[in-house]
């Protein structure tokens, strides 16, 4: 992402909505994940 090093602390994003809006929230979160490709595995976490 832009050639910048990531910080040593965890960052996160929250998607919130009204009751029963889970399907929309999941679509938005998935689109965000695919669009940014920002997800990284923490150091020391074994591969699945």
PDB file of N, CA, C and O in Angstrom:
ATOM      1  N   UNK A   1       0.826  -1.183   0.000  1.00  0.00           N
ATOM      2  CA  UNK A   1       0.000   0.000   0.000  1.00  0.00           C
ATOM      3  C   UNK A   1       0.868   1.243   0.000  1.00  0.00           C
ATOM      4  O   UNK A   1       1.190   1.773   1.064  1.00  0.00           O
ATOM      5  N   UNK A   2       1.235   1.695  -1.124  1.00  0.00           N
ATOM      6  CA  UNK A   2       1.979   2.935  -1.210  1.00  0.00           C
ATOM      7  C   UNK A   2       3.424   2.818  -0.777  1.00  0.00           C
ATOM      8  O   UNK A   2       4.107   3.835  -0.654  1.00  0.00           O
ATOM      9  N   UNK A   3       3.916   1.604  -0.541  1.00  0.00           N
ATOM     10  CA  UNK A   3       5.304   1.423  -0.152  1.00  0.00           C
ATOM     11  C   UNK A   3       5.612   1.861   1.272  1.00  0.00           C
ATOM     12  O   UNK A   3       6.783   1.954   1.643  1.00  0.00           O
ATOM     13  N   UNK A   4       4.608   2.129   2.065  1.00  0.00           N
ATOM     14  CA  UNK A   4       4.842   2.563   3.446  1.00  0.00           C
ATOM     15  C   UNK A   4       4.852   1.358   4.368  1.00  0.00           C
ATOM     16  O   UNK A   4       4.110   0.397   4.162  1.00  0.00           O
ATOM     17  N   UNK A   5       5.703   1.418   5.390  1.00  0.00           N
ATOM     18  CA  UNK A   5       5.719   0.366   6.399  1.00  0.00           C
ATOM     19  C   UNK A   5       4.473   0.489   7.264  1.00  0.00           C
ATOM     20  O   UNK A   5       3.988   1.589   7.529  1.00  0.00           O
ATOM     21  N   UNK A   6       3.969  -0.650   7.697  1.00  0.00           N
ATOM     22  CA  UNK A   6       2.818  -0.619   8.595  1.00  0.00           C
ATOM     23  C   UNK A   6       3.296  -0.417  10.023  1.00  0.00           C
ATOM     24  O   UNK A   6       4.405  -0.827  10.363  1.00  0.00           O
ATOM     25  N   UNK A   7       2.482   0.207  10.863  1.00  0.00           N
ATOM     26  CA  UNK A   7       2.875   0.397  12.264  1.00  0.00           C
ATOM     27  C   UNK A   7       2.922  -0.935  13.000  1.00  0.00           C
ATOM     28  O   UNK A   7       2.388  -1.938  12.528  1.00  0.00           O
ATOM     29  N   UNK A   8       3.567  -0.930  14.158  1.00  0.00           N
ATOM     30  CA  UNK A   8       3.715  -2.140  14.968  1.00  0.00           C
ATOM     31  C   UNK A   8       2.493  -2.424  15.823  1.00  0.00           C
ATOM     32  O   UNK A   8       2.508  -3.397  16.577  1.00  0.00           O
ATOM     33  N   UNK A   9       1.455  -1.639  15.746  1.00  0.00           N
ATOM     34  CA  UNK A   9       0.263  -1.848  16.535  1.00  0.00           C
ATOM     35  C   UNK A   9      -0.919  -2.153  15.610  1.00  0.00           C
ATOM     36  O   UNK A   9      -0.919  -1.730  14.454  1.00  0.00           O
ATOM     37  N   UNK A  10      -1.914  -2.875  16.098  1.00  0.00           N
ATOM     38  CA  UNK A  10      -3.048  -3.251  15.238  1.00  0.00           C
ATOM     39  C   UNK A  10      -3.955  -2.059  14.944  1.00  0.00           C
ATOM     40  O   UNK A  10      -4.158  -1.186  15.788  1.00  0.00           O
ATOM     41  N   UNK A  11      -4.481  -2.046  13.750  1.00  0.00           N
ATOM     42  CA  UNK A  11      -5.471  -1.057  13.335  1.00  0.00           C
ATOM     43  C   UNK A  11      -6.717  -1.806  12.902  1.00  0.00           C
ATOM     44  O   UNK A  11      -6.635  -2.976  12.528  1.00  0.00           O
ATOM     45  N   UNK A  12      -7.841  -1.169  12.946  1.00  0.00           N
ATOM     46  CA  UNK A  12      -9.065  -1.842  12.546  1.00  0.00           C
ATOM     47  C   UNK A  12     -10.084  -0.860  12.005  1.00  0.00           C
ATOM     48  O   UNK A  12      -9.926   0.357  12.109  1.00  0.00           O
ATOM     49  N   UNK A  13     -11.116  -1.412  11.435  1.00  0.00           N
ATOM     50  CA  UNK A  13     -12.243  -0.626  10.945  1.00  0.00           C
ATOM     51  C   UNK A  13     -13.516  -1.282  11.445  1.00  0.00           C
ATOM     52  O   UNK A  13     -13.583  -2.505  11.574  1.00  0.00           O
ATOM     53  N   UNK A  14     -14.509  -0.484  11.723  1.00  0.00           N
ATOM     54  CA  UNK A  14     -15.793  -1.008  12.165  1.00  0.00           C
ATOM     55  C   UNK A  14     -16.879  -0.581  11.190  1.00  0.00           C
ATOM     56  O   UNK A  14     -16.926   0.570  10.755  1.00  0.00           O
ATOM     57  N   UNK A  15     -17.736  -1.511  10.859  1.00  0.00           N
ATOM     58  CA  UNK A  15     -18.882  -1.232  10.019  1.00  0.00           C
ATOM     59  C   UNK A  15     -20.112  -1.454  10.889  1.00  0.00           C
ATOM     60  O   UNK A  15     -20.338  -2.559  11.384  1.00  0.00           O
ATOM     61  N   UNK A  16     -20.895  -0.417  11.072  1.00  0.00           N
ATOM     62  CA  UNK A  16     -22.072  -0.524  11.925  1.00  0.00           C
ATOM     63  C   UNK A  16     -23.321  -0.142  11.131  1.00  0.00           C
ATOM     64  O   UNK A  16     -23.245   0.571  10.130  1.00  0.00           O
ATOM     65  N   UNK A  17     -24.454  -0.626  11.592  1.00  0.00           N
ATOM     66  CA  UNK A  17     -25.697  -0.321  10.912  1.00  0.00           C
ATOM     67  C   UNK A  17     -26.891  -0.579  11.810  1.00  0.00           C
ATOM     68  O   UNK A  17     -26.747  -0.897  12.990  1.00  0.00           O
ATOM     69  N   UNK A  18     -28.043  -0.438  11.244  1.00  0.00           N
ATOM     70  CA  UNK A  18     -29.288  -0.654  11.975  1.00  0.00           C
ATOM     71  C   UNK A  18     -29.531  -2.150  12.170  1.00  0.00           C
ATOM     72  O   UNK A  18     -28.869  -2.992  11.563  1.00  0.00           O
ATOM     73  N   UNK A  19     -30.484  -2.448  13.022  1.00  0.00           N
ATOM     74  CA  UNK A  19     -30.863  -3.845  13.247  1.00  0.00           C
ATOM     75  C   UNK A  19     -31.252  -4.499  11.921  1.00  0.00           C
ATOM     76  O   UNK A  19     -31.879  -3.870  11.068  1.00  0.00           O
ATOM     77  N   UNK A  20     -30.885  -5.728  11.763  1.00  0.00           N
ATOM     78  CA  UNK A  20     -31.188  -6.564  10.595  1.00  0.00           C
ATOM     79  C   UNK A  20     -30.500  -6.099   9.311  1.00  0.00           C
ATOM     80  O   UNK A  20     -30.945  -6.449   8.218  1.00  0.00           O
ATOM     81  N   UNK A  21     -29.416  -5.313   9.422  1.00  0.00           N
ATOM     82  CA  UNK A  21     -28.703  -4.853   8.225  1.00  0.00           C
ATOM     83  C   UNK A  21     -27.413  -5.642   7.999  1.00  0.00           C
ATOM     84  O   UNK A  21     -26.516  -5.181   7.294  1.00  0.00           O
ATOM     85  N   UNK A  22     -27.321  -6.821   8.592  1.00  0.00           N
ATOM     86  CA  UNK A  22     -26.091  -7.607   8.515  1.00  0.00           C
ATOM     87  C   UNK A  22     -25.683  -7.916   7.081  1.00  0.00           C
ATOM     88  O   UNK A  22     -24.499  -7.844   6.754  1.00  0.00           O
ATOM     89  N   UNK A  23     -26.637  -8.260   6.218  1.00  0.00           N
ATOM     90  CA  UNK A  23     -26.300  -8.606   4.833  1.00  0.00           C
ATOM     91  C   UNK A  23     -25.636  -7.432   4.128  1.00  0.00           C
ATOM     92  O   UNK A  23     -24.654  -7.614   3.408  1.00  0.00           O
ATOM     93  N   UNK A  24     -26.157  -6.242   4.328  1.00  0.00           N
ATOM     94  CA  UNK A  24     -25.568  -5.046   3.721  1.00  0.00           C
ATOM     95  C   UNK A  24     -24.191  -4.778   4.305  1.00  0.00           C
ATOM     96  O   UNK A  24     -23.258  -4.452   3.570  1.00  0.00           O
ATOM     97  N   UNK A  25     -24.052  -4.913   5.631  1.00  0.00           N
ATOM     98  CA  UNK A  25     -22.759  -4.672   6.268  1.00  0.00           C
ATOM     99  C   UNK A  25     -21.705  -5.656   5.778  1.00  0.00           C
ATOM    100  O   UNK A  25     -20.559  -5.269   5.547  1.00  0.00           O
ATOM    101  N   UNK A  26     -22.072  -6.910   5.617  1.00  0.00           N
ATOM    102  CA  UNK A  26     -21.123  -7.899   5.107  1.00  0.00           C
ATOM    103  C   UNK A  26     -20.704  -7.583   3.682  1.00  0.00           C
ATOM    104  O   UNK A  26     -19.532  -7.731   3.334  1.00  0.00           O
ATOM    105  N   UNK A  27     -21.650  -7.146   2.849  1.00  0.00           N
ATOM    106  CA  UNK A  27     -21.299  -6.759   1.473  1.00  0.00           C
ATOM    107  C   UNK A  27     -20.343  -5.571   1.467  1.00  0.00           C
ATOM    108  O   UNK A  27     -19.372  -5.556   0.711  1.00  0.00           O
ATOM    109  N   UNK A  28     -20.614  -4.582   2.304  1.00  0.00           N
ATOM    110  CA  UNK A  28     -19.742  -3.409   2.374  1.00  0.00           C
ATOM    111  C   UNK A  28     -18.345  -3.771   2.877  1.00  0.00           C
ATOM    112  O   UNK A  28     -17.342  -3.332   2.315  1.00  0.00           O
ATOM    113  N   UNK A  29     -18.289  -4.568   3.930  1.00  0.00           N
ATOM    114  CA  UNK A  29     -16.994  -4.960   4.496  1.00  0.00           C
ATOM    115  C   UNK A  29     -16.191  -5.794   3.500  1.00  0.00           C
ATOM    116  O   UNK A  29     -14.978  -5.619   3.380  1.00  0.00           O
ATOM    117  N   UNK A  30     -16.861  -6.697   2.786  1.00  0.00           N
ATOM    118  CA  UNK A  30     -16.170  -7.521   1.786  1.00  0.00           C
ATOM    119  C   UNK A  30     -15.652  -6.649   0.646  1.00  0.00           C
ATOM    120  O   UNK A  30     -14.524  -6.837   0.192  1.00  0.00           O
ATOM    121  N   UNK A  31     -16.457  -5.703   0.182  1.00  0.00           N
ATOM    122  CA  UNK A  31     -16.026  -4.799  -0.887  1.00  0.00           C
ATOM    123  C   UNK A  31     -14.833  -3.959  -0.433  1.00  0.00           C
ATOM    124  O   UNK A  31     -13.905  -3.724  -1.208  1.00  0.00           O
ATOM    125  N   UNK A  32     -14.859  -3.508   0.820  1.00  0.00           N
ATOM    126  CA  UNK A  32     -13.736  -2.739   1.363  1.00  0.00           C
ATOM    127  C   UNK A  32     -12.472  -3.593   1.391  1.00  0.00           C
ATOM    128  O   UNK A  32     -11.402  -3.145   0.978  1.00  0.00           O
ATOM    129  N   UNK A  33     -12.604  -4.819   1.878  1.00  0.00           N
ATOM    130  CA  UNK A  33     -11.457  -5.726   1.965  1.00  0.00           C
ATOM    131  C   UNK A  33     -10.863  -6.002   0.585  1.00  0.00           C
ATOM    132  O   UNK A  33      -9.644  -5.967   0.413  1.00  0.00           O
ATOM    133  N   UNK A  34     -11.718  -6.274  -0.390  1.00  0.00           N
ATOM    134  CA  UNK A  34     -11.237  -6.567  -1.734  1.00  0.00           C
ATOM    135  C   UNK A  34     -10.658  -5.326  -2.403  1.00  0.00           C
ATOM    136  O   UNK A  34      -9.675  -5.423  -3.137  1.00  0.00           O
ATOM    137  N   UNK A  35     -11.253  -4.169  -2.159  1.00  0.00           N
ATOM    138  CA  UNK A  35     -10.794  -2.934  -2.778  1.00  0.00           C
ATOM    139  C   UNK A  35      -9.479  -2.429  -2.232  1.00  0.00           C
ATOM    140  O   UNK A  35      -8.685  -1.848  -2.971  1.00  0.00           O
ATOM    141  N   UNK A  36      -9.235  -2.637  -0.953  1.00  0.00           N
ATOM    142  CA  UNK A  36      -8.014  -2.109  -0.339  1.00  0.00           C
ATOM    143  C   UNK A  36      -6.884  -3.119  -0.285  1.00  0.00           C
ATOM    144  O   UNK A  36      -5.715  -2.734  -0.269  1.00  0.00           O
ATOM    145  N   UNK A  37      -7.211  -4.403  -0.256  1.00  0.00           N
ATOM    146  CA  UNK A  37      -6.191  -5.446  -0.089  1.00  0.00           C
ATOM    147  C   UNK A  37      -5.305  -5.127   1.113  1.00  0.00           C
ATOM    148  O   UNK A  37      -4.100  -5.379   1.085  1.00  0.00           O
ATOM    149  N   UNK A  38      -5.903  -4.572   2.167  1.00  0.00           N
ATOM    150  CA  UNK A  38      -5.144  -4.097   3.322  1.00  0.00           C
ATOM    151  C   UNK A  38      -4.953  -5.146   4.401  1.00  0.00           C
ATOM    152  O   UNK A  38      -4.187  -4.917   5.337  1.00  0.00           O
ATOM    153  N   UNK A  39      -5.615  -6.278   4.306  1.00  0.00           N
ATOM    154  CA  UNK A  39      -5.528  -7.288   5.359  1.00  0.00           C
ATOM    155  C   UNK A  39      -4.144  -7.937   5.343  1.00  0.00           C
ATOM    156  O   UNK A  39      -3.661  -8.378   4.299  1.00  0.00           O
ATOM    157  N   UNK A  40      -3.526  -7.986   6.505  1.00  0.00           N
ATOM    158  CA  UNK A  40      -2.217  -8.627   6.654  1.00  0.00           C
ATOM    159  C   UNK A  40      -2.251  -9.511   7.886  1.00  0.00           C
ATOM    160  O   UNK A  40      -2.888  -9.172   8.884  1.00  0.00           O
ATOM    161  N   UNK A  41      -1.578 -10.627   7.818  1.00  0.00           N
ATOM    162  CA  UNK A  41      -1.489 -11.513   8.962  1.00  0.00           C
ATOM    163  C   UNK A  41      -0.471 -10.960   9.945  1.00  0.00           C
ATOM    164  O   UNK A  41       0.602 -10.501   9.552  1.00  0.00           O
ATOM    165  N   UNK A  42      -0.809 -11.006  11.210  1.00  0.00           N
ATOM    166  CA  UNK A  42       0.109 -10.530  12.244  1.00  0.00           C
ATOM    167  C   UNK A  42       1.331 -11.429  12.307  1.00  0.00           C
ATOM    168  O   UNK A  42       1.222 -12.631  12.065  1.00  0.00           O
ATOM    169  N   UNK A  43       2.502 -10.866  12.629  1.00  0.00           N
ATOM    170  CA  UNK A  43       3.698 -11.684  12.762  1.00  0.00           C
ATOM    171  C   UNK A  43       3.506 -12.720  13.857  1.00  0.00           C
ATOM    172  O   UNK A  43       2.902 -12.434  14.891  1.00  0.00           O
ATOM    173  N   UNK A  44       4.011 -13.904  13.635  1.00  0.00           N
ATOM    174  CA  UNK A  44       3.943 -14.950  14.630  1.00  0.00           C
ATOM    175  C   UNK A  44       2.671 -15.779  14.562  1.00  0.00           C
ATOM    176  O   UNK A  44       2.522 -16.733  15.326  1.00  0.00           O
ATOM    177  N   UNK A  45       1.747 -15.439  13.665  1.00  0.00           N
ATOM    178  CA  UNK A  45       0.519 -16.210  13.530  1.00  0.00           C
ATOM    179  C   UNK A  45       0.770 -17.311  12.501  1.00  0.00           C
ATOM    180  O   UNK A  45       1.119 -17.001  11.362  1.00  0.00           O
ATOM    181  N   UNK A  46       0.605 -18.580  12.859  1.00  0.00           N
ATOM    182  CA  UNK A  46       0.880 -19.654  11.909  1.00  0.00           C
ATOM    183  C   UNK A  46      -0.142 -19.685  10.776  1.00  0.00           C
ATOM    184  O   UNK A  46      -1.292 -19.288  10.960  1.00  0.00           O
ATOM    185  N   UNK A  47       0.274 -20.151   9.623  1.00  0.00           N
ATOM    186  CA  UNK A  47      -0.628 -20.286   8.471  1.00  0.00           C
ATOM    187  C   UNK A  47      -1.668 -21.370   8.764  1.00  0.00           C
ATOM    188  O   UNK A  47      -1.401 -22.327   9.490  1.00  0.00           O
ATOM    189  N   UNK A  48      -2.836 -21.199   8.193  1.00  0.00           N
ATOM    190  CA  UNK A  48      -3.905 -22.193   8.403  1.00  0.00           C
ATOM    191  C   UNK A  48      -3.623 -23.471   7.648  1.00  0.00           C
ATOM    192  O   UNK A  48      -4.414 -24.412   7.710  1.00  0.00           O
TER     193      UNK A  48
END
